């Protein structure tokens, strides 16, 4: 992994490392990775900034409610207070199931939108074979391979950005 020198400069990461971290952390790294990717794209595409505060707020509330519900069901079932046949358990289970189901709809939509934005930026910078929203969607449902796929394209974009900054520095010195 290369160190970033500026707050919004991309940290080039191996796609396989992203993939493994998503699995090892049970998806938590995917949230960090997504926020980092949005910050990088915001640094490249100043005209179409995406507000990460709203994203962070939504994620915080969503995860807090979900984790609280899971913890409540687990603790109460250990104590024997909530049994699977009780209506409270059924209601909580349905809410948690719907949240998990919505997560599996929300994440692919968010990744496809990220791929579309990345594709537009890559096309503007003349990169051959830009990211494809359709491939991203397909890759998501094939063992979450969309994360390394998009990381590969973010790395290409980071190379173009670093090459451009080197050319600007050399032009300024000359």
RAURTA-V70510 format. One record per pair of residues at least 24 apart in sequence whose ideal C-beta (glycine too) atoms are under 10 Angstrom apart, sorted by sequence separation. I is the first residue (numbers start at 1). J is the second residue. D is the distance in Angstrom with one decimal. If there is no record, write none. Layout:
I:J:D  I:J:D
This chain:
31:55:9.1  35:59:8.4  69:93:8.9  72:96:9.6  112:136:5.6  115:139:9.4  129:153:8.8  11:36:7.2  31:56:9.1  34:59:9.0  111:136:5.4  112:137:5.3  115:140:9.9  131:156:8.7  10:36:8.0  69:95:6.4  70:96:6.4  111:137:7.5  127:153:8.2  130:156:8.6  131:157:8.9  10:37:8.4  69:96:4.9  129:156:8.7  130:157:9.3  8:36:9.6  31:59:6.0  68:96:9.9  108:136:8.1  109:137:9.0  111:139:8.7  112:140:8.2  128:156:9.3  10:39:8.7  11:40:8.3  66:95:9.2  70:99:9.7  108:137:5.7  111:140:5.8  127:156:5.8  9:39:9.5  10:40:4.2  65:95:8.5  66:96:6.7  69:99:7.6  70:100:9.7  108:138:9.9  127:157:7.2  8:39:5.4  9:40:7.5  10:41:9.0  65:96:9.1  108:139:9.8  109:140:9.9  115:146:7.9  122:153:6.7  125:156:9.2  4:36:9.5  7:39:8.0  8:40:6.5  31:63:8.2  108:140:4.8  114:146:9.2  118:150:6.8  121:153:9.6  122:154:9.8  125:157:7.2  127:159:9.2  8:41:9.4  10:43:7.8  66:99:5.2  107:140:7.1  108:141:7.5  111:144:9.5  127:160:6.4  8:42:6.5  9:43:6.7  10:44:8.3  65:99:7.1  66:100:7.6  112:146:8.7  115:149:8.3  119:153:8.2  122:156:7.0  126:160:8.3  8:43:3.3  9:44:9.8  28:63:8.9  111:146:5.3  115:150:6.2  118:153:5.6  122:157:6.2  125:160:5.1  4:40:9.2  7:43:8.2  8:44:8.6  63:99:9.7  104:140:9.4  111:147:8.1  114:150:6.5  118:154:7.0  121:157:6.5  125:161:8.4  6:43:7.8  62:99:7.2  66:103:8.1  104:141:9.5  107:144:9.0  108:146:7.9  111:149:9.3  115:153:7.8  118:156:9.4  122:160:8.1  125:163:9.9  107:146:9.0  111:150:6.8  114:153:9.8  118:157:6.9  121:160:9.3  125:164:8.3  62:102:8.7  63:103:9.6  114:154:9.3  121:161:9.8  62:103:7.7  62:106:8.7  58:106:9.4  55:110:8.6  50:113:9.1  50:114:9.0  50:117:7.7  48:117:7.2  38:110:9.6  45:117:7.2  48:120:8.4  34:107:8.8  41:114:7.6  44:117:9.8  45:118:9.3  48:121:8.8  37:111:9.6  44:118:9.3  42:117:9.9  45:120:8.0  27:103:8.8  31:107:9.6  34:110:7.0  38:114:7.3  41:117:6.0  45:121:5.2  30:107:7.6  34:111:7.9  37:114:6.3  41:118:6.6  44:121:5.8  40:118:9.6  44:122:9.7  38:117:8.8  41:120:9.9  45:124:8.4  27:107:8.5  34:114:7.1  37:117:9.6  41:121:6.6  44:124:9.4  30:111:9.2  37:118:8.2  44:125:8.3  37:147:9.5  44:154:9.7  45:157:9.8  34:147:8.9  37:150:6.9  41:154:8.1  44:157:6.4  30:144:7.8  33:147:6.5  37:151:8.0  40:154:6.4  44:158:8.8  30:146:9.6  34:150:9.2  37:153:9.8  41:157:7.9  44:160:8.6  27:144:8.3  30:147:6.3  33:150:8.7  37:154:5.8  40:157:7.6  44:161:5.9  29:147:8.7  33:151:7.5  36:154:8.9  40:158:7.2  43:161:7.9  23:143:8.7  27:147:9.9  37:157:9.8  44:164:9.6  22:143:10.0  23:144:7.5  33:154:9.3  40:161:8.5  22:144:5.9  22:145:9.9  19:143:8.6  22:146:9.7  23:147:9.5  19:144:7.3  22:147:5.2  18:144:9.9  19:145:7.0  21:147:8.7  22:148:8.7  19:146:9.6  20:147:9.9  19:147:5.8  20:148:9.1  18:147:5.0  19:148:4.4  15:145:9.2  18:148:5.3  19:149:9.3  17:148:8.5  18:149:9.6  15:147:7.7  16:148:6.2  18:150:8.5  19:151:8.2  15:148:3.3  18:151:4.5  14:148:8.4  15:149:7.3  17:151:8.4  18:152:9.2  13:148:9.4  15:150:8.5  16:151:9.1  15:151:4.4  16:152:10.0  18:154:9.3  14:151:7.8  15:152:4.9  18:155:10.0  13:151:5.9  14:152:9.3  15:153:9.4  12:151:8.9  13:152:9.9  15:154:9.2  15:155:7.5  10:151:9.9  13:154:8.2  14:155:8.4  12:154:8.1  13:155:7.4  11:154:9.5  12:155:5.1  10:154:6.2  11:155:9.8  12:156:9.8  10:155:7.6  12:157:10.0  13:158:9.5  12:158:5.2  10:157:7.1  11:158:8.1  12:159:7.8  10:158:3.8  9:158:7.8  10:159:9.2  12:162:8.7  10:161:7.0  9:161:7.6  10:162:8.4  2:155:9.9  9:162:8.1  4:158:9.6  2:158:8.8  9:165:8.7  5:162:9.7  6:165:9.3  2:162:9.5  5:165:9.7
